Amino acid sequence: MEPLQLIAFESAQRQARQHVLDSLPGAPRVPYTPTRRQDAVVQMRQTARTHLAGMLRRTADRVDPCPAPSAG
């Protein structure tokens, strides 16, 4: 087999294998709909990130900037 034919054959095999695995019972469905618990976790993470970003911003606002950069 030519190298290009071999690559095409292996790619087709991989796609067929993935198609079979995706059609098995219990495989994830598309589109994925998260559960309520996962929604709550995502919302909690987003709130924590926003809170942390606000704290860091307030801390950065309190720090006096250096009047002149150090020569180096």
N, C-alpha and C positions, 0 to 999 in steps of 0.2 A: 504494500500500500504506500501511496505517496504520503509525505508528512501532512499535507493539507487534508487529505482524505481521512487520515488517522485522527486528526484534531476534530474534524466534523463528526466522525463516528463516536468518539469519546464524549463530545458535547451532547449528541443526541441520546446516548446512553444515560448520561447524567440527568438530562431533562426528563427522560422517561421514568427513571428511578424516582426523581422528585415528584413527578405527577402521581405515581403510585402511592408514595408516602403521604402526599397531601390528601388523597382520596380515602385513606384508612379511617375507620371510626375513631372519633376522639381527636382528630386533627383540628387545628385551629381554623375557625371560620373567618371569612373576609366579607364585609368589613368587621373588624374587631370592636366589640362594644365592652368597655370596662365595667366592672361591677361597682356598686355604690361604695363599697369599702375602698376600692382603689381610687375612686373619685375623691373621697375624703382625704386619703393619703396625699394625693396630688395637690389638693387645695391646702393642706397643712404645710407641705413643703414650700409651696409658693408663698404662703404667708410668712413662714420662717425666713425665706430668702429676702423678702421685701423688708421685714423687720431688721434683719442683719445689715442690709444695704443702707437703711436709714440710720442705724447706729454708727456704721462706718463713716457715712457722710457727715454726721454731726461731729464725730471725733476729728475728721479731717478739717472741718471748718474751724475747730478750736485751735488747731496747731498753727502757730505763726509761721509764715513762709520765711525761708532764709533770705536776708536782705541782699546778699551777693553770693553767687555760687563760689565754692572753694576752687582755688587755682590748683589744677592738678593735672 
